[in-house]
């Protein structure tokens, strides 16, 4: 229990603020998903019926986006609820949009494991051609839908 606290204390002020913002966004998204249909949460985003390549991003904007990805992943490990890939994507999307950083997120599906009925789903977010959240395992999923903002 003390190790995470020590790690947090060692962070510089900017990273502490970003971590706390990410944690708050994860909480806000979790509540929003519980009371609002997903289609309403993403109503202001551009929907694409498959894969979509977001606008290129570089330099300081990309560095900021990567910091947001770090903060969301780090905060997700310390929520008392399960912060799924979708929660992380939506939290990061809100943080990027607030900073006017463009990007796109993807929702993919794959058939379940052998002998298991149903689909498995995954969500990931990219800023330019760089993964911000959900990179691990994304290649196992076919993109069902993508959403962008600029």
N, C-alpha and C positions, 0 to 999 in steps of 0.2 A: 504494500500500500504506500509506503514512503518513497519507493523508487520513482513512480510516476510524478509525485509531487516534487522531488528533487530535480527531475528532468525538466519540469515546467519552470521551476525557479531559475534554472540555468539559461532559459531562453532569453533572447533580447526582447525589449519592450514591443517591437513591431510584431515579432512572432507570437508573443503572448496574446496580443490583441487579435491577431488573425486566428489563432487557435480558439479563443473565446467566441469570436464571431462565428466561426464554423460550427462550434458546439450549439450556439443559439439557433443557427440556421437549421441544423439537423433536428432540433426540437421543434422548431416552427413548421418544418416540412412534415414531420411525423404527425403533428396535430392537424395540419391542413389535409393530409391524405386521409385522416380518420373522419373528417367532417365534410370534405369537398370532393366531388367526383374528379378523377384524374383529368378528364377532358377539359374541365373548367380551370384547373391549375395550369394547363399548358395552352390555354386559349389564345394568349398573345404571341405565342411562338409560331414560326413558319413550319408547317408540317410537310414532310416529304415521304412519299410512299416507298421508301427503300433507302438505300445508302445515299449520303450527301456529303460532299467535301466542303468543309467550312472555309471561310476566307483565310488566306495566309496571315499568320501573325509572327512577328519576330521581335528581337531586341528586348526592351524593358517590359513590353506587354506580355511577351511569352514568359519571361522570368516571373512576373506577377502571377500569371496563370498557374505556373508550376508551384509557386508558394501556396496558392489557394488549394491546389490538389494535395499538397503536403498537409495543410491545416485540416482539411476535411477528413483525410485518411487518419490522421492522428486523433482528432476529436472523436471520430467514429469508434475508436477502440475504447473510449472512456464514457460512452453513454450507457445508462442503465437499461436501455432497450436495444434491440438488435437493429443496428444501422445498416440496412441492406444496401445493395448497389444502387437501387433506385433512389433511396433517401440521399445517398451521397451525391449522386448525379444532380438531383434537384437542388440540394444545398449549394453545390459548387456552381451550378448554373445561375442561381440567384446572386451569388457573390461576384461572379464574372460580369453579369449584366449590370450590376450596381456600379461597377468600375468601367462600364462601356467597352468591355472586352468581348469580341464576337466568338462564337463557337457553335458546336452542334453536339447533341447527344443522341444516342442510338439505343433502341430497344431490340434485342435479338431473341430468337427462340431456337430451341433444339429439341429433338425428340428425347424423351427420358432414357435412362439407362436400360440396357437389355432386361426385359422382364418387368419393367415398370411402365405403367400406363400414364400418359400425359406428356406435358411439355415442360422443359426447363427454360427459364428466362434469365436474361442478364441485361444490364444497362451500363453504358460507358459514355464518357464525355471526352471530346477532343477540342482543343483550341488550335486552329490551323491543322497541322498534321501531327501534333503532339498530344499524346494521351494525358489527361488530367486526372481522371478517375476511371476505375474499372478495366484497366488494360488486361490484367491477368485473366486468361481464359476466354477473352472475347472472340478469338478466332474459331471457337467451337460453335458459335451461334450465327445463324443467318439473320441479317438485319430485316426486321419486320417494318420498322418505321424509324424515321429520324426527325429531329426537331432542331431548328436553328434560330439564331437571333443575331442581330448586329447592332 
